[in-house]
Amino acid sequence: LLDVPGKEGGWPVMRAMNVFVLPGIPQFFRFKIDAIAEHFVVGTVRHFTRQVALRLGEDPLVPTINEIVKKHAKVTIGSYPFLEGEARTVVTFEGGEEDREQVMSA
């Protein structure tokens, strides 16, 4: 349990290793997010994500995805098949600030 500086006697923030445990009630959730961001997170990291939903199944996409992975080595790329719905596969592209152009162009 972590006491929030300047809020002695209030509800502490619960953390297990690198995971913060948050309440489910929206106004308490917002209060805890603000406290965590202000007092317990050091620095900021911009993260970029792009998702592409496709009507094709995952198997025929694998060669193309593998080529994209080779061209954009700093970008984390994942493909997720869906058995129901219009989208059959969702491909995600993720990276940090320095990889923004690659994430957006992959």
N, CA, C and O atoms as a GROMACS GRO file, in nm:
protein
  424
    1LEU      N    1   0.084  -0.119   0.000
    1LEU     CA    2   0.000   0.000   0.000
    1LEU      C    3   0.088   0.125   0.000
    1LEU      O    4   0.188   0.132   0.071
    2LEU      N    5   0.049   0.221  -0.080
    2LEU     CA    6   0.125   0.346  -0.092
    2LEU      C    7   0.038   0.462  -0.048
    2LEU      O    8  -0.072   0.481  -0.101
    3ASP      N    9   0.086   0.540   0.048
    3ASP     CA   10   0.013   0.660   0.087
    3ASP      C   11   0.033   0.768  -0.018
    3ASP      O   12   0.144   0.786  -0.068
    4VAL      N   13  -0.073   0.839  -0.051
    4VAL     CA   14  -0.067   0.948  -0.148
    4VAL      C   15  -0.015   1.072  -0.075
    4VAL      O   16  -0.076   1.115   0.022
    5PRO      N   17   0.098   1.129  -0.119
    5PRO     CA   18   0.151   1.248  -0.053
    5PRO      C   19   0.047   1.360  -0.046
    5PRO      O   20  -0.020   1.390  -0.145
    6GLY      N   21   0.036   1.422   0.072
    6GLY     CA   22  -0.059   1.531   0.090
    6GLY      C   23  -0.201   1.485   0.114
    6GLY      O   24  -0.290   1.568   0.130
    7LYS      N   25  -0.224   1.356   0.116
    7LYS     CA   26  -0.360   1.302   0.136
    7LYS      C   27  -0.359   1.202   0.252
    7LYS      O   28  -0.425   1.098   0.246
    8GLU      N   29  -0.283   1.234   0.357
    8GLU     CA   30  -0.273   1.144   0.471
    8GLU      C   31  -0.413   1.116   0.527
    8GLU      O   32  -0.496   1.206   0.536
    9GLY      N   33  -0.436   0.992   0.564
    9GLY     CA   34  -0.565   0.953   0.618
    9GLY      C   35  -0.664   0.911   0.510
    9GLY      O   36  -0.770   0.857   0.541
   10GLY      N   37  -0.630   0.935   0.383
   10GLY     CA   38  -0.716   0.894   0.272
   10GLY      C   39  -0.688   0.750   0.233
   10GLY      O   40  -0.605   0.683   0.295
   11TRP      N   41  -0.757   0.704   0.133
   11TRP     CA   42  -0.735   0.567   0.087
   11TRP      C   43  -0.598   0.557   0.022
   11TRP      O   44  -0.564   0.638  -0.064
   12PRO      N   45  -0.520   0.459   0.062
   12PRO     CA   46  -0.390   0.441  -0.003
   12PRO      C   47  -0.408   0.382  -0.142
   12PRO      O   48  -0.514   0.330  -0.176
   13VAL      N   49  -0.303   0.390  -0.220
   13VAL     CA   50  -0.301   0.328  -0.353
   13VAL      C   51  -0.243   0.187  -0.334
   13VAL      O   52  -0.140   0.170  -0.269
   14MET      N   53  -0.310   0.088  -0.391
   14MET     CA   54  -0.262  -0.049  -0.380
   14MET      C   55  -0.184  -0.086  -0.506
   14MET      O   56  -0.231  -0.067  -0.618
   15ARG      N   57  -0.063  -0.139  -0.484
   15ARG     CA   58   0.020  -0.181  -0.596
   15ARG      C   59   0.079  -0.319  -0.566
   15ARG      O   60   0.130  -0.342  -0.456
   16ALA      N   61   0.071  -0.407  -0.662
   16ALA     CA   62   0.134  -0.539  -0.653
   16ALA      C   63   0.238  -0.546  -0.763
   16ALA      O   64   0.204  -0.558  -0.881
   17MET      N   65   0.366  -0.538  -0.726
   17MET     CA   66   0.477  -0.532  -0.821
   17MET      C   67   0.460  -0.408  -0.910
   17MET      O   68   0.468  -0.296  -0.861
   18ASN      N   69   0.437  -0.427  -1.041
   18ASN     CA   70   0.420  -0.312  -1.130
   18ASN      C   71   0.275  -0.294  -1.174
   18ASN      O   72   0.249  -0.229  -1.275
   19VAL      N   73   0.180  -0.349  -1.097
   19VAL     CA   74   0.039  -0.340  -1.130
   19VAL      C   75  -0.034  -0.264  -1.020
   19VAL      O   76  -0.025  -0.300  -0.903
   20PHE      N   77  -0.105  -0.159  -1.059
   20PHE     CA   78  -0.186  -0.084  -0.964
   20PHE      C   79  -0.326  -0.145  -0.961
   20PHE      O   80  -0.383  -0.175  -1.066
   21VAL      N   81  -0.381  -0.164  -0.841
   21VAL     CA   82  -0.516  -0.217  -0.824
   21VAL      C   83  -0.610  -0.099  -0.808
   21VAL      O   84  -0.592  -0.016  -0.719
   22LEU      N   85  -0.712  -0.091  -0.894
   22LEU     CA   86  -0.800   0.026  -0.898
   22LEU      C   87  -0.943  -0.012  -0.863
   22LEU      O   88  -0.987  -0.123  -0.890
   23PRO      N   89  -1.017   0.083  -0.802
   23PRO     CA   90  -1.158   0.058  -0.770
   23PRO      C   91  -1.245   0.060  -0.895
   23PRO      O   92  -1.209   0.123  -0.995
   24GLY      N   93  -1.360  -0.008  -0.889
   24GLY     CA   94  -1.450  -0.015  -1.004
   24GLY      C   95  -1.550   0.099  -1.013
   24GLY      O   96  -1.611   0.117  -1.118
   25ILE      N   97  -1.568   0.176  -0.909
   25ILE     CA   98  -1.662   0.287  -0.911
   25ILE      C   99  -1.596   0.404  -0.984
   25ILE      O  100  -1.488   0.449  -0.945
   26PRO      N  101  -1.660   0.454  -1.092
   26PRO     CA  102  -1.595   0.551  -1.181
   26PRO      C  103  -1.532   0.672  -1.111
   26PRO      O  104  -1.419   0.708  -1.143
   27GLN      N  105  -1.601   0.737  -1.018
   27GLN     CA  106  -1.542   0.856  -0.956
   27GLN      C  107  -1.421   0.822  -0.868
   27GLN      O  108  -1.328   0.902  -0.859
   28PHE      N  109  -1.422   0.705  -0.803
   28PHE     CA  110  -1.306   0.663  -0.725
   28PHE      C  111  -1.191   0.621  -0.817
   28PHE      O  112  -1.074   0.648  -0.789
   29PHE      N  113  -1.227   0.555  -0.927
   29PHE     CA  114  -1.128   0.515  -1.028
   29PHE      C  115  -1.054   0.638  -1.078
   29PHE      O  116  -0.931   0.638  -1.083
   30ARG      N  117  -1.127   0.743  -1.117
   30ARG     CA  118  -1.067   0.867  -1.169
   30ARG      C  119  -0.974   0.929  -1.065
   30ARG      O  120  -0.865   0.974  -1.098
   31PHE      N  121  -1.017   0.932  -0.938
   31PHE     CA  122  -0.936   0.989  -0.831
   31PHE      C  123  -0.804   0.913  -0.820
   31PHE      O  124  -0.698   0.974  -0.808
   32LYS      N  125  -0.810   0.780  -0.823
   32LYS     CA  126  -0.689   0.700  -0.809
   32LYS      C  127  -0.598   0.714  -0.931
   32LYS      O  128  -0.476   0.721  -0.916
   33ILE      N  129  -0.655   0.718  -1.051
   33ILE     CA  130  -0.573   0.738  -1.172
   33ILE      C  131  -0.498   0.870  -1.162
   33ILE      O  132  -0.379   0.877  -1.191
   34ASP      N  133  -0.568   0.976  -1.121
   34ASP     CA  134  -0.503   1.107  -1.108
   34ASP      C  135  -0.391   1.102  -1.004
   34ASP      O  136  -0.283   1.157  -1.027
   35ALA      N  137  -0.415   1.036  -0.891
   35ALA     CA  138  -0.313   1.026  -0.785
   35ALA      C  139  -0.192   0.946  -0.834
   35ALA      O  140  -0.078   0.984  -0.807
   36ILE      N  141  -0.216   0.836  -0.904
   36ILE     CA  142  -0.107   0.753  -0.954
   36ILE      C  143  -0.025   0.832  -1.056
   36ILE      O  144   0.098   0.832  -1.050
   37ALA      N  145  -0.092   0.899  -1.148
   37ALA     CA  146  -0.022   0.976  -1.251
   37ALA      C  147   0.061   1.087  -1.190
   37ALA      O  148   0.172   1.115  -1.236
   38GLU      N  149   0.008   1.152  -1.088
   38GLU     CA  150   0.078   1.265  -1.027
   38GLU      C  151   0.194   1.224  -0.937
   38GLU      O  152   0.296   1.293  -0.934
   39HIS      N  153   0.180   1.113  -0.864
   39HIS     CA  154   0.276   1.081  -0.759
   39HIS      C  155   0.360   0.955  -0.780
   39HIS      O  156   0.466   0.942  -0.720
   40PHE      N  157   0.315   0.863  -0.863
   40PHE     CA  158   0.383   0.734  -0.869
   40PHE      C  159   0.435   0.695  -1.007
   40PHE      O  160   0.500   0.591  -1.020
   41VAL      N  161   0.408   0.773  -1.110
   41VAL     CA  162   0.458   0.743  -1.243
   41VAL      C  163   0.569   0.842  -1.274
   41VAL      O  164   0.550   0.963  -1.266
   42VAL      N  165   0.685   0.790  -1.310
   42VAL     CA  166   0.800   0.875  -1.338
   42VAL      C  167   0.814   0.889  -1.489
   42VAL      O  168   0.829   0.789  -1.560
   43GLY      N  169   0.810   1.012  -1.536
   43GLY     CA  170   0.827   1.038  -1.679
   43GLY      C  171   0.703   1.000  -1.758
   43GLY      O  172   0.608   0.943  -1.704
   44THR      N  173   0.706   1.032  -1.884
   44THR     CA  174   0.596   0.996  -1.972
   44THR      C  175   0.652   0.927  -2.095
   44THR      O  176   0.758   0.963  -2.144
   45VAL      N  177   0.581   0.830  -2.141
   45VAL     CA  178   0.622   0.757  -2.261
   45VAL      C  179   0.505   0.762  -2.357
   45VAL      O  180   0.394   0.718  -2.326
   46ARG      N  181   0.530   0.816  -2.475
   46ARG     CA  182   0.425   0.816  -2.577
   46ARG      C  183   0.432   0.684  -2.650
   46ARG      O  184   0.539   0.635  -2.687
   47HIS      N  185   0.317   0.627  -2.669
   47HIS     CA  186   0.306   0.497  -2.732
   47HIS      C  187   0.206   0.509  -2.846
   47HIS      O  188   0.098   0.566  -2.829
   48PHE      N  189   0.240   0.456  -2.961
   48PHE     CA  190   0.152   0.464  -3.076
   48PHE      C  191   0.104   0.325  -3.115
   48PHE      O  192   0.182   0.230  -3.120
   49THR      N  193  -0.024   0.316  -3.143
   49THR     CA  194  -0.086   0.190  -3.183
   49THR      C  195  -0.174   0.215  -3.304
   49THR      O  196  -0.244   0.315  -3.313
   50ARG      N  197  -0.167   0.122  -3.395
   50ARG     CA  198  -0.254   0.127  -3.513
   50ARG      C  199  -0.314  -0.012  -3.530
   50ARG      O  200  -0.243  -0.112  -3.518
   51GLN      N  201  -0.443  -0.019  -3.557
   51GLN     CA  202  -0.509  -0.147  -3.580
   51GLN      C  203  -0.573  -0.146  -3.718
   51GLN      O  204  -0.632  -0.046  -3.761
   52VAL      N  205  -0.561  -0.258  -3.787
   52VAL     CA  206  -0.621  -0.273  -3.918
   52VAL      C  207  -0.710  -0.398  -3.912
   52VAL      O  208  -0.662  -0.508  -3.885
   53ALA      N  209  -0.841  -0.379  -3.936
   53ALA     CA  210  -0.935  -0.490  -3.938
   53ALA      C  211  -0.953  -0.538  -4.081
   53ALA      O  212  -0.980  -0.458  -4.171
   54LEU      N  213  -0.939  -0.667  -4.101
   54LEU     CA  214  -0.944  -0.725  -4.236
   54LEU      C  215  -1.051  -0.833  -4.245
   54LEU      O  216  -1.082  -0.901  -4.147
   55ARG      N  217  -1.107  -0.849  -4.363
   55ARG     CA  218  -1.208  -0.952  -4.386
   55ARG      C  219  -1.146  -1.088  -4.422
   55ARG      O  220  -1.218  -1.186  -4.436
   56LEU      N  221  -1.016  -1.093  -4.436
   56LEU     CA  222  -0.945  -1.217  -4.467
   56LEU      C  223  -0.912  -1.293  -4.339
   56LEU      O  224  -0.892  -1.232  -4.234
   57GLY      N  225  -0.907  -1.425  -4.349
   57GLY     CA  226  -0.859  -1.505  -4.237
   57GLY      C  227  -0.710  -1.482  -4.216
   57GLY      O  228  -0.643  -1.424  -4.302
   58GLU      N  229  -0.659  -1.526  -4.104
   58GLU     CA  230  -0.519  -1.501  -4.070
   58GLU      C  231  -0.420  -1.578  -4.159
   58GLU      O  232  -0.318  -1.523  -4.198
   59ASP      N  233  -0.449  -1.703  -4.190
   59ASP     CA  234  -0.353  -1.787  -4.265
   59ASP      C  235  -0.304  -1.725  -4.395
   59ASP      O  236  -0.183  -1.723  -4.418
   60PRO      N  237  -0.392  -1.675  -4.483
   60PRO     CA  238  -0.339  -1.618  -4.608
   60PRO      C  239  -0.261  -1.488  -4.588
   60PRO      O  240  -0.189  -1.445  -4.678
   61LEU      N  241  -0.273  -1.426  -4.471
   61LEU     CA  242  -0.204  -1.300  -4.443
   61LEU      C  243  -0.062  -1.320  -4.390
   61LEU      O  244   0.019  -1.227  -4.392
   62VAL      N  245  -0.031  -1.439  -4.344
   62VAL     CA  246   0.098  -1.463  -4.277
   62VAL      C  247   0.218  -1.422  -4.362
   62VAL      O  248   0.307  -1.355  -4.309
   63PRO      N  249   0.228  -1.458  -4.489
   63PRO     CA  250   0.346  -1.415  -4.567
   63PRO      C  251   0.359  -1.262  -4.575
   63PRO      O  252   0.470  -1.209  -4.565
   64THR      N  253   0.248  -1.193  -4.593
   64THR     CA  254   0.251  -1.047  -4.601
   64THR      C  255   0.291  -0.988  -4.466
   64THR      O  256   0.372  -0.895  -4.461
   65ILE      N  257   0.234  -1.040  -4.359
   65ILE     CA  258   0.269  -0.991  -4.224
   65ILE      C  259   0.418  -1.014  -4.198
   65ILE      O  260   0.484  -0.926  -4.143
   66ASN      N  261   0.470  -1.129  -4.236
   66ASN     CA  262   0.613  -1.156  -4.216
   66ASN      C  263   0.702  -1.058  -4.292
   66ASN      O  264   0.806  -1.018  -4.242
   67GLU      N  265   0.662  -1.018  -4.413
   67GLU     CA  266   0.738  -0.919  -4.489
   67GLU      C  267   0.734  -0.783  -4.419
   67GLU      O  268   0.836  -0.713  -4.413
   68ILE      N  269   0.619  -0.746  -4.366
   68ILE     CA  270   0.606  -0.619  -4.294
   68ILE      C  271   0.695  -0.621  -4.169
   68ILE      O  272   0.759  -0.521  -4.137
   69VAL      N  273   0.698  -0.734  -4.099
   69VAL     CA  274   0.783  -0.747  -3.980
   69VAL      C  275   0.929  -0.725  -4.018
   69VAL      O  276   1.001  -0.656  -3.945
   70LYS      N  277   0.974  -0.781  -4.128
   70LYS     CA  278   1.114  -0.764  -4.173
   70LYS      C  279   1.145  -0.617  -4.203
   70LYS      O  280   1.254  -0.570  -4.170
   71LYS      N  281   1.051  -0.546  -4.264
   71LYS     CA  282   1.074  -0.406  -4.303
   71LYS      C  283   1.064  -0.309  -4.185
   71LYS      O  284   1.122  -0.200  -4.189
   72HIS      N  285   0.993  -0.348  -4.080
   72HIS     CA  286   0.969  -0.258  -3.967
   72HIS      C  287   1.008  -0.329  -3.837
   72HIS      O  288   0.923  -0.358  -3.753
   73ALA      N  289   1.137  -0.356  -3.822
   73ALA     CA  290   1.187  -0.436  -3.710
   73ALA      C  291   1.161  -0.374  -3.572
   73ALA      O  292   1.149  -0.447  -3.474
   74LYS      N  293   1.152  -0.242  -3.564
   74LYS     CA  294   1.131  -0.178  -3.434
   74LYS      C  295   0.984  -0.174  -3.391
   74LYS      O  296   0.953  -0.136  -3.279
   75VAL      N  297   0.895  -0.213  -3.480
   75VAL     CA  298   0.752  -0.209  -3.452
   75VAL      C  299   0.706  -0.347  -3.407
   75VAL      O  300   0.740  -0.448  -3.469
   76THR      N  301   0.628  -0.352  -3.299
   76THR     CA  302   0.569  -0.477  -3.254
   76THR      C  303   0.442  -0.501  -3.335
   76THR      O  304   0.353  -0.416  -3.338
   77ILE      N  305   0.436  -0.615  -3.399
   77ILE     CA  306   0.323  -0.646  -3.488
   77ILE      C  307   0.257  -0.774  -3.439
   77ILE      O  308   0.324  -0.874  -3.412
   78GLY      N  309   0.126  -0.770  -3.428
   78GLY     CA  310   0.051  -0.888  -3.387
   78GLY      C  311  -0.070  -0.908  -3.476
   78GLY      O  312  -0.127  -0.812  -3.527
   79SER      N  313  -0.110  -1.033  -3.494
   79SER     CA  314  -0.232  -1.060  -3.571
   79SER      C  315  -0.324  -1.145  -3.484
   79SER      O  316  -0.280  -1.237  -3.415
   80TYR      N  317  -0.452  -1.113  -3.490
   80TYR     CA  318  -0.550  -1.175  -3.403
   80TYR      C  319  -0.670  -1.221  -3.485
   80TYR      O  320  -0.744  -1.138  -3.539
   81PRO      N  321  -0.689  -1.353  -3.496
   81PRO     CA  322  -0.802  -1.404  -3.574
   81PRO      C  323  -0.934  -1.395  -3.496
   81PRO      O  324  -0.935  -1.406  -3.374
   82PHE      N  325  -1.043  -1.377  -3.568
   82PHE     CA  326  -1.177  -1.376  -3.510
   82PHE      C  327  -1.262  -1.477  -3.586
   82PHE      O  328  -1.257  -1.485  -3.709
   83LEU      N  329  -1.339  -1.554  -3.512
   83LEU     CA  330  -1.422  -1.656  -3.575
   83LEU      C  331  -1.560  -1.602  -3.613
   83LEU      O  332  -1.628  -1.660  -3.697
   84GLU      N  333  -1.600  -1.493  -3.552
   84GLU     CA  334  -1.731  -1.435  -3.579
   84GLU      C  335  -1.716  -1.287  -3.612
   84GLU      O  336  -1.618  -1.224  -3.575
   85GLY      N  337  -1.814  -1.233  -3.682
   85GLY     CA  338  -1.814  -1.091  -3.715
   85GLY      C  339  -1.758  -1.065  -3.853
   85GLY      O  340  -1.708  -1.155  -3.921
   86GLU      N  341  -1.767  -0.939  -3.894
   86GLU     CA  342  -1.722  -0.899  -4.027
   86GLU      C  343  -1.570  -0.908  -4.042
   86GLU      O  344  -1.519  -0.954  -4.143
   87ALA      N  345  -1.498  -0.862  -3.938
   87ALA     CA  346  -1.351  -0.868  -3.942
   87ALA      C  347  -1.307  -1.009  -3.906
   87ALA      O  348  -1.348  -1.062  -3.802
   88ARG      N  349  -1.226  -1.068  -3.990
   88ARG     CA  350  -1.176  -1.204  -3.964
   88ARG      C  351  -1.038  -1.202  -3.897
   88ARG      O  352  -1.000  -1.296  -3.827
   89THR      N  353  -0.963  -1.093  -3.921
   89THR     CA  354  -0.830  -1.077  -3.861
   89THR      C  355  -0.809  -0.930  -3.829
   89THR      O  356  -0.843  -0.843  -3.909
   90VAL      N  357  -0.752  -0.902  -3.712
   90VAL     CA  358  -0.710  -0.766  -3.677
   90VAL      C  359  -0.559  -0.770  -3.661
   90VAL      O  360  -0.505  -0.852  -3.585
   91VAL      N  361  -0.490  -0.681  -3.732
   91VAL     CA  362  -0.344  -0.671  -3.723
   91VAL      C  363  -0.313  -0.543  -3.648
   91VAL      O  364  -0.366  -0.436  -3.680
   92THR      N  365  -0.226  -0.554  -3.546
   92THR     CA  366  -0.190  -0.437  -3.466
   92THR      C  367  -0.043  -0.402  -3.490
   92THR      O  368   0.041  -0.489  -3.514
   93PHE      N  369  -0.014  -0.272  -3.483
   93PHE     CA  370   0.121  -0.218  -3.498
   93PHE      C  371   0.145  -0.127  -3.379
   93PHE      O  372   0.067  -0.034  -3.356
   94GLU      N  373   0.251  -0.152  -3.302
   94GLU     CA  374   0.278  -0.074  -3.182
   94GLU      C  375   0.424  -0.034  -3.174
   94GLU      O  376   0.513  -0.108  -3.215
   95GLY      N  377   0.447   0.086  -3.120
   95GLY     CA  378   0.584   0.132  -3.101
   95GLY      C  379   0.587   0.261  -3.020
   95GLY      O  380   0.483   0.322  -2.994
   96GLY      N  381   0.706   0.300  -2.980
   96GLY     CA  382   0.724   0.422  -2.902
   96GLY      C  383   0.736   0.544  -2.991
   96GLY      O  384   0.722   0.535  -3.113
   97GLU      N  385   0.762   0.658  -2.929
   97GLU     CA  386   0.772   0.786  -2.999
   97GLU      C  387   0.871   0.778  -3.116
   97GLU      O  388   0.843   0.829  -3.224
   98GLU      N  389   0.986   0.714  -3.093
   98GLU     CA  390   1.088   0.708  -3.197
   98GLU      C  391   1.046   0.619  -3.314
   98GLU      O  392   1.106   0.624  -3.421
   99ASP      N  393   0.942   0.537  -3.293
   99ASP     CA  394   0.896   0.446  -3.399
   99ASP      C  395   0.765   0.492  -3.462
   99ASP      O  396   0.704   0.418  -3.540
  100ARG      N  397   0.722   0.613  -3.430
  100ARG     CA  398   0.591   0.661  -3.475
  100ARG      C  399   0.572   0.649  -3.626
  100ARG      O  400   0.470   0.597  -3.672
  101GLU      N  401   0.669   0.697  -3.703
  101GLU     CA  402   0.655   0.692  -3.850
  101GLU      C  403   0.641   0.550  -3.900
  101GLU      O  404   0.560   0.522  -3.989
  102GLN      N  405   0.720   0.459  -3.842
  102GLN     CA  406   0.710   0.319  -3.884
  102GLN      C  407   0.575   0.258  -3.847
  102GLN      O  408   0.518   0.183  -3.925
  103VAL      N  409   0.524   0.291  -3.728
  103VAL     CA  410   0.393   0.239  -3.686
  103VAL      C  411   0.285   0.287  -3.781
  103VAL      O  412   0.199   0.209  -3.822
  104MET      N  413   0.288   0.413  -3.815
  104MET     CA  414   0.183   0.470  -3.898
  104MET      C  415   0.194   0.429  -4.045
  104MET      O  416   0.094   0.432  -4.117
  105SER      N  417   0.315   0.392  -4.090
  105SER     CA  418   0.331   0.356  -4.231
  105SER      C  419   0.329   0.206  -4.257
  105SER      O  420   0.320   0.162  -4.372
  106ALA      N  421   0.338   0.127  -4.151
  106ALA     CA  422   0.344  -0.020  -4.169
  106ALA      C  423   0.212  -0.072  -4.224
  106ALA      O  424   0.197  -0.193  -4.246
   0.00000   0.00000   0.00000
